[in-house]
């Protein structure tokens, strides 16, 4: 077997050390397997049923919100302040003053109930859509699971379309809301 001849006339030897290409800057990632959820075949970790966290979400409509101090010395002013804010905002959106005053009275009742949770602050959320207004008050205080049945009865007696109370699963506070016709 004949060796290849180098330019200088001698046998060709390979370069020492042999040249290797530089490593890639980013390691190549293997293709990820296609995962599809098949309810008939639960995968690993399916033994624990997780429910999504309850969240208040107001989207695609006019909305306003206010944060109020819930300290004991602010209890007397929080309800009237929230009521005034709601009435002014609804009047600004063009609703009749009588309906705005009804919403303000409901807001004061919801705020009073939220203040009973003894948190550091509360927030009032207002949204409107299709001649209805949603008034939502968050207490931001882990609350006991005691029901607010009297509150619900009081709100229902005022002619609301819908009302409710629930406690956030992770202990972030209690939500109280009322939906009214404007």
Backbone as CSV, one residue per row, in Angstrom:
resi,resn,N_x,N_y,N_z,CA_x,CA_y,CA_z,C_x,C_y,C_z
1,UNK,0.846,-1.152,0.000,0.000,0.000,0.000,0.901,1.226,0.000
2,UNK,0.590,2.165,-0.840,1.431,3.351,-0.994,0.879,4.472,-0.137
3,UNK,1.794,5.193,0.524,1.406,6.334,1.338,1.262,7.555,0.447
4,UNK,0.308,8.444,0.798,0.203,9.664,-0.022,1.451,10.524,0.146
5,UNK,1.798,11.201,-0.894,3.014,12.001,-0.895,2.662,13.441,-0.560
6,UNK,3.467,14.024,0.348,3.290,15.410,0.782,3.832,16.333,-0.289
7,UNK,3.566,17.631,-0.190,4.028,18.618,-1.168,5.555,18.629,-1.229
8,UNK,6.196,18.398,-0.121,7.650,18.426,-0.092,8.253,17.112,-0.554
9,UNK,7.426,16.220,-0.932,7.939,14.983,-1.471,7.948,13.843,-0.495
10,UNK,7.681,14.044,0.785,7.683,12.978,1.771,6.283,12.430,1.999
11,UNK,6.196,11.384,2.798,4.868,10.844,3.061,4.047,11.827,3.889
12,UNK,2.743,11.866,3.642,1.843,12.794,4.339,1.475,12.237,5.699
13,UNK,1.718,13.044,6.744,1.275,12.628,8.068,0.124,13.528,8.494
14,UNK,-0.771,13.001,9.223,-1.897,13.834,9.682,-1.408,14.869,10.674
15,UNK,-2.134,15.987,10.718,-1.798,17.035,11.680,-1.950,16.492,13.087
16,UNK,-1.058,16.952,13.932,-1.143,16.500,15.313,-1.364,17.699,16.194
17,UNK,-2.288,17.816,17.043,-3.472,16.965,17.156,-4.421,17.244,16.001
18,UNK,-5.306,16.323,15.728,-6.234,16.552,14.617,-7.185,17.708,14.950
19,UNK,-7.555,18.480,13.948,-8.453,19.606,14.145,-9.876,19.092,14.332
20,UNK,-10.508,19.627,15.381,-11.904,19.254,15.635,-12.739,20.530,15.578
21,UNK,-13.976,20.421,15.176,-14.815,21.621,15.119,-15.108,22.117,16.543
22,UNK,-15.275,23.423,16.725,-15.577,23.934,18.061,-16.958,23.437,18.522
23,UNK,-17.145,23.305,19.819,-18.446,22.828,20.292,-19.529,23.877,20.014
24,UNK,-20.761,23.450,19.853,-21.827,24.428,19.594,-22.011,25.339,20.813
25,UNK,-22.422,26.577,20.543,-22.596,27.533,21.626,-23.752,27.124,22.539
26,UNK,-24.764,26.591,21.970,-25.919,26.147,22.725,-26.049,24.649,22.515
27,UNK,-26.160,23.868,23.574,-26.300,22.434,23.343,-27.591,22.133,22.578
28,UNK,-27.484,21.170,21.751,-28.639,20.771,20.957,-29.636,20.088,21.877
29,UNK,-30.873,20.530,21.794,-31.921,19.975,22.644,-32.670,18.905,21.866
30,UNK,-32.887,17.805,22.520,-33.642,16.727,21.879,-35.080,17.193,21.665
31,UNK,-35.724,16.728,20.621,-37.106,17.143,20.388,-37.990,16.685,21.554
32,UNK,-38.876,17.567,21.932,-39.763,17.260,23.046,-40.880,16.332,22.582
33,UNK,-41.249,15.408,23.435,-42.336,14.517,23.032,-43.648,15.278,22.997
34,UNK,-44.489,14.884,22.096,-45.797,15.520,21.978,-46.674,15.003,23.117
35,UNK,-47.176,15.926,23.911,-48.009,15.512,25.038,-49.422,16.000,24.806
36,UNK,-50.324,15.103,24.922,-51.738,15.432,24.836,-52.418,14.857,26.052
37,UNK,-53.374,15.601,26.553,-54.102,15.121,27.728,-55.175,14.140,27.279
38,UNK,-55.065,12.950,27.783,-56.067,11.922,27.512,-56.767,11.616,28.821
39,UNK,-58.047,12.033,28.984,-58.727,11.796,30.250,-58.848,10.322,30.612
40,UNK,-58.795,9.454,29.621,-58.921,8.026,29.910,-57.636,7.473,30.520
41,UNK,-56.500,8.118,30.231,-55.221,7.653,30.754,-54.558,8.777,31.532
42,UNK,-54.855,8.904,32.806,-54.222,9.967,33.582,-52.730,9.714,33.728
43,UNK,-51.958,10.777,33.637,-50.509,10.671,33.710,-50.014,10.739,35.140
44,UNK,-48.706,10.844,35.317,-48.161,10.937,36.671,-48.624,12.227,37.338
45,UNK,-48.915,12.132,38.603,-49.382,13.286,39.351,-50.869,13.536,39.203
46,UNK,-51.561,12.667,38.495,-52.983,12.873,38.273,-53.813,12.470,39.480
47,UNK,-53.191,11.884,40.477,-53.942,11.462,41.649,-54.410,12.653,42.470
48,UNK,-53.732,13.788,42.336,-54.113,14.987,43.071,-54.948,15.860,42.153
49,UNK,-56.171,16.095,42.539,-57.048,16.946,41.744,-56.825,18.391,42.163
50,UNK,-56.333,19.189,41.248,-56.078,20.597,41.557,-57.165,21.445,40.924
51,UNK,-57.736,22.324,41.714,-58.726,23.245,41.191,-58.072,24.598,41.003
52,UNK,-58.479,25.312,39.968,-57.857,26.620,39.760,-58.209,27.580,40.890
53,UNK,-57.294,28.485,41.151,-57.505,29.471,42.198,-58.616,30.423,41.776
54,UNK,-59.485,30.721,42.691,-60.557,31.656,42.400,-59.958,33.045,42.238
55,UNK,-60.300,33.710,41.197,-59.797,35.051,40.955,-60.946,35.911,40.454
56,UNK,-60.915,37.130,40.877,-61.867,38.092,40.352,-61.291,38.637,39.060
57,UNK,-62.058,38.579,37.991,-61.563,39.060,36.716,-62.653,39.881,36.060
58,UNK,-62.358,41.138,35.835,-63.271,42.029,35.144,-62.544,42.462,33.884
59,UNK,-63.091,42.087,32.721,-62.401,42.385,31.471,-63.393,42.842,30.413
60,UNK,-62.895,43.595,29.452,-63.647,44.033,28.285,-64.884,44.854,28.632
61,UNK,-64.794,45.664,29.648,-65.881,46.570,30.012,-65.312,47.701,30.840
62,UNK,-66.121,48.741,30.994,-65.664,49.851,31.824,-65.561,49.379,33.260
63,UNK,-64.517,49.802,33.931,-64.322,49.381,35.319,-63.551,50.451,36.080
64,UNK,-63.725,50.418,37.390,-62.999,51.314,38.283,-62.772,50.564,39.585
65,UNK,-61.733,50.939,40.309,-61.505,50.318,41.616,-60.834,51.304,42.551
66,UNK,-61.043,51.061,43.839,-60.496,51.917,44.878,-60.018,51.031,46.014
67,UNK,-58.896,51.395,46.602,-58.393,50.715,47.790,-58.632,51.633,48.980
68,UNK,-59.192,51.061,50.038,-59.529,51.844,51.220,-58.843,51.273,52.448
69,UNK,-58.485,52.136,53.350,-57.881,51.735,54.612,-58.957,51.094,55.481
70,UNK,-58.662,49.947,56.060,-59.643,49.246,56.888,-59.244,49.250,58.361
71,UNK,-58.375,50.151,58.743,-57.981,50.258,60.143,-59.188,50.681,60.978
72,UNK,-59.200,50.346,62.262,-60.375,50.659,63.094,-60.766,52.137,63.079
73,UNK,-59.808,53.050,63.009,-60.150,54.472,63.007,-60.734,54.921,61.666
74,UNK,-60.614,54.101,60.616,-61.136,54.464,59.298,-62.487,53.819,59.001
75,UNK,-63.020,53.031,59.912,-64.279,52.324,59.656,-65.428,53.282,59.359
76,UNK,-65.489,54.402,60.057,-66.612,55.322,59.857,-66.567,55.993,58.496
77,UNK,-65.383,56.205,57.958,-65.283,56.931,56.691,-65.210,56.018,55.470
78,UNK,-64.888,54.742,55.644,-64.696,53.855,54.487,-65.993,53.643,53.707
79,UNK,-67.095,53.354,54.404,-68.372,53.115,53.720,-68.859,54.320,52.940
80,UNK,-68.946,55.510,53.584,-69.384,56.686,52.834,-68.447,57.054,51.678
81,UNK,-67.147,56.870,51.871,-66.196,57.200,50.807,-66.389,56.270,49.605
82,UNK,-66.538,54.976,49.866,-66.754,54.017,48.778,-68.083,54.296,48.077
83,UNK,-69.121,54.594,48.850,-70.433,54.890,48.264,-70.372,56.110,47.363
84,UNK,-69.700,57.145,47.820,-69.570,58.372,47.035,-68.794,58.096,45.741
85,UNK,-67.718,57.321,45.833,-66.936,56.994,44.632,-67.771,56.236,43.606
86,UNK,-68.550,55.261,44.072,-69.378,54.459,43.164,-70.454,55.333,42.522
87,UNK,-71.135,56.154,43.321,-72.199,57.011,42.779,-71.642,57.999,41.753
88,UNK,-70.498,58.594,42.048,-69.895,59.547,41.114,-69.469,58.868,39.823
89,UNK,-68.894,57.676,39.930,-68.435,56.972,38.729,-69.618,56.565,37.850
90,UNK,-70.685,56.043,38.463,-71.859,55.647,37.676,-72.524,56.864,37.031
91,UNK,-72.590,57.976,37.750,-73.148,59.202,37.168,-72.263,59.672,36.014
92,UNK,-70.953,59.533,36.168,-70.026,59.893,35.101,-70.180,59.015,33.873
93,UNK,-70.597,57.787,34.073,-70.830,56.874,32.951,-72.197,57.089,32.322
94,UNK,-72.988,58.011,32.894,-74.272,58.361,32.280,-75.485,57.644,32.844
95,UNK,-75.384,57.008,33.974,-76.542,56.335,34.560,-77.353,57.314,35.407
96,UNK,-78.651,57.024,35.564,-79.540,57.893,36.322,-79.084,57.994,37.774
97,UNK,-79.210,59.164,38.352,-78.779,59.355,39.745,-79.502,58.440,40.737
98,UNK,-80.773,58.134,40.513,-81.507,57.267,41.457,-80.886,55.872,41.484
99,UNK,-80.518,55.346,40.328,-79.898,54.013,40.272,-78.484,54.069,40.851
100,UNK,-77.789,55.176,40.633,-76.448,55.324,41.187,-76.506,55.377,42.714
101,UNK,-77.542,56.000,43.255,-77.702,56.049,44.716,-78.023,54.669,45.280
102,UNK,-78.802,53.880,44.550,-79.085,52.503,44.975,-77.783,51.698,45.026
103,UNK,-76.951,51.858,43.998,-75.654,51.165,43.971,-74.773,51.636,45.117
104,UNK,-74.836,52.921,45.446,-74.034,53.456,46.546,-74.463,52.851,47.879
105,UNK,-75.761,52.678,48.080,-76.246,52.075,49.328,-75.784,50.620,49.435
106,UNK,-75.826,49.883,48.324,-75.346,48.498,48.334,-73.844,48.453,48.618
107,UNK,-73.110,49.390,48.059,-71.669,49.445,48.287,-71.374,49.647,49.763
108,UNK,-72.112,50.551,50.402,-71.896,50.794,51.834,-72.144,49.526,52.634
109,UNK,-73.166,48.751,52.274,-73.464,47.503,52.993,-72.352,46.477,52.770
110,UNK,-71.847,46.367,51.553,-70.762,45.421,51.252,-69.468,45.823,51.963
111,UNK,-69.186,47.111,52.003,-67.974,47.596,52.663,-68.057,47.345,54.166
112,UNK,-69.217,47.587,54.756,-69.386,47.341,56.191,-69.125,45.875,56.520
113,UNK,-69.611,44.969,55.680,-69.376,43.540,55.904,-67.894,43.198,55.744
114,UNK,-67.214,43.809,54.771,-65.792,43.536,54.560,-64.953,44.071,55.714
115,UNK,-65.350,45.185,56.279,-64.613,45.741,57.414,-64.678,44.822,58.631
116,UNK,-65.704,44.011,58.723,-65.839,43.084,59.852,-64.774,41.986,59.824
117,UNK,-64.098,41.795,58.685,-63.033,40.784,58.597,-61.751,41.243,59.284
118,UNK,-61.679,42.505,59.681,-60.535,43.065,60.412,-59.222,42.996,59.642
119,UNK,-59.269,43.272,58.351,-58.036,43.323,57.563,-57.424,44.710,57.613
120,UNK,-56.299,44.886,56.940,-55.624,46.183,56.902,-56.184,47.074,55.804
121,UNK,-56.772,46.462,54.771,-57.323,47.239,53.664,-58.447,46.461,53.009
122,UNK,-59.255,47.164,52.260,-60.271,46.543,51.424,-60.182,47.200,50.058
123,UNK,-60.715,46.546,49.058,-60.768,47.171,47.738,-62.179,47.019,47.186
124,UNK,-62.616,48.079,46.521,-63.946,48.128,45.931,-63.751,48.173,44.420
125,UNK,-64.448,47.291,43.716,-64.350,47.201,42.254,-65.735,47.409,41.668
126,UNK,-65.801,48.175,40.598,-67.064,48.493,39.943,-66.899,48.278,38.456
127,UNK,-67.875,47.634,37.839,-67.852,47.431,36.387,-69.276,47.505,35.877
128,UNK,-69.442,47.910,34.621,-70.774,47.945,34.036,-70.767,47.265,32.677
129,UNK,-71.915,46.702,32.343,-72.096,46.066,31.045,-73.584,45.823,30.856
130,UNK,-74.096,46.153,29.689,-75.493,45.885,29.329,-76.473,46.402,30.381
131,UNK,-76.297,47.641,30.787,-77.184,48.289,31.755,-77.222,47.575,33.104
132,UNK,-76.139,46.927,33.451,-75.987,46.305,34.768,-74.648,46.725,35.353
133,UNK,-74.572,46.749,36.679,-73.321,47.096,37.355,-72.963,45.987,38.327
134,UNK,-71.693,45.666,38.371,-71.158,44.705,39.326,-70.384,45.491,40.371
135,UNK,-70.745,45.290,41.622,-70.021,45.902,42.742,-69.376,44.752,43.500
136,UNK,-68.069,44.781,43.605,-67.307,43.707,44.219,-66.412,44.308,45.289
137,UNK,-66.449,43.750,46.499,-65.614,44.238,47.597,-64.754,43.079,48.091
138,UNK,-63.435,43.286,48.122,-62.481,42.276,48.590,-61.947,42.704,49.944
139,UNK,-61.882,41.770,50.891,-61.419,42.129,52.230,-59.912,41.988,52.408
140,UNK,-59.226,41.234,51.560,-57.769,41.050,51.640,-57.316,40.576,53.022
141,UNK,-58.136,39.825,53.683,-57.805,39.303,55.012,-58.282,37.861,55.066
142,UNK,-57.403,36.926,55.436,-57.883,35.552,55.582,-59.055,35.531,56.554
143,UNK,-60.168,35.079,56.075,-61.382,35.129,56.887,-61.800,33.734,57.316
144,UNK,-62.584,33.689,58.345,-63.150,32.427,58.779,-64.189,32.001,57.748
145,UNK,-64.530,30.748,57.800,-65.519,30.255,56.849,-66.942,30.454,57.346
146,UNK,-67.150,31.449,58.171,-68.502,31.717,58.640,-69.294,32.345,57.505
147,UNK,-70.471,31.846,57.258,-71.252,32.378,56.139,-71.805,33.767,56.447
148,UNK,-72.010,34.532,55.411,-72.614,35.854,55.515,-74.065,35.769,55.054
149,UNK,-74.819,34.833,55.631,-76.190,34.619,55.169,-77.061,35.843,55.383
150,UNK,-76.878,36.543,56.497,-77.694,37.737,56.746,-77.400,38.802,55.693
151,UNK,-76.132,38.942,55.319,-75.777,39.896,54.274,-76.472,39.539,52.969
152,UNK,-76.446,38.262,52.609,-77.076,37.835,51.360,-78.589,38.089,51.388
153,UNK,-79.220,37.843,52.518,-80.655,38.104,52.635,-80.939,39.598,52.515
154,UNK,-80.099,40.415,53.141,-80.271,41.871,53.053,-80.103,42.368,51.623
155,UNK,-79.100,41.854,50.940,-78.875,42.276,49.558,-80.008,41.814,48.646
156,UNK,-80.453,40.577,48.827,-81.547,40.052,47.998,-82.824,40.855,48.199
157,UNK,-83.043,41.361,49.401,-84.248,42.143,49.684,-84.238,43.496,48.984
158,UNK,-83.067,43.968,48.571,-82.992,45.267,47.905,-83.249,45.166,46.411
159,UNK,-83.428,43.971,45.883,-83.735,43.812,44.468,-82.538,43.648,43.567
160,UNK,-81.477,43.027,44.060,-80.309,42.790,43.210,-80.595,41.649,42.250
161,UNK,-79.904,41.627,41.128,-80.044,40.536,40.164,-79.379,39.283,40.706
162,UNK,-78.186,39.467,41.288,-77.426,38.355,41.836,-76.500,38.902,42.912
163,UNK,-76.190,38.065,43.882,-75.240,38.467,44.915,-74.570,37.217,45.456
164,UNK,-73.433,37.399,46.116,-72.743,36.234,46.653,-71.566,36.612,47.520
165,UNK,-71.070,35.589,48.208,-69.907,35.711,49.079,-69.095,34.445,48.898
166,UNK,-67.780,34.574,48.760,-66.923,33.393,48.771,-65.573,33.753,49.360
167,UNK,-64.864,32.731,49.808,-63.552,32.906,50.408,-62.522,32.337,49.462
168,UNK,-61.460,33.084,49.238,-60.374,32.634,48.376,-59.724,31.403,48.986
169,UNK,-59.399,30.422,48.177,-58.874,29.141,48.663,-57.531,29.266,49.381
170,UNK,-56.692,30.204,48.973,-55.373,30.314,49.602,-55.369,31.275,50.783
171,UNK,-56.536,31.683,51.230,-56.618,32.520,52.419,-56.362,33.987,52.164
172,UNK,-56.452,34.437,50.916,-56.167,35.838,50.613,-57.327,36.765,50.940
173,UNK,-58.458,36.239,51.279,-59.563,37.117,51.669,-60.903,36.631,51.184
174,UNK,-61.888,37.457,51.456,-63.262,37.122,51.125,-63.795,38.134,50.117
175,UNK,-64.551,37.623,49.146,-65.181,38.459,48.137,-66.664,38.539,48.425
176,UNK,-67.198,39.741,48.299,-68.647,39.955,48.403,-69.032,40.765,47.172
177,UNK,-70.111,40.379,46.507,-70.500,41.107,45.313,-72.005,41.185,45.176
178,UNK,-72.413,42.158,44.372,-73.819,42.319,44.013,-73.869,42.789,42.561
179,UNK,-74.809,42.247,41.815,-75.039,42.634,40.435,-76.419,43.282,40.384
180,UNK,-76.480,44.511,39.890,-77.748,45.230,39.889,-78.075,45.743,38.492
181,UNK,-79.359,45.941,38.234,-79.810,46.571,37.003,-79.702,48.076,37.143
182,UNK,-79.260,48.713,36.090,-79.187,50.172,36.080,-80.208,50.658,35.117
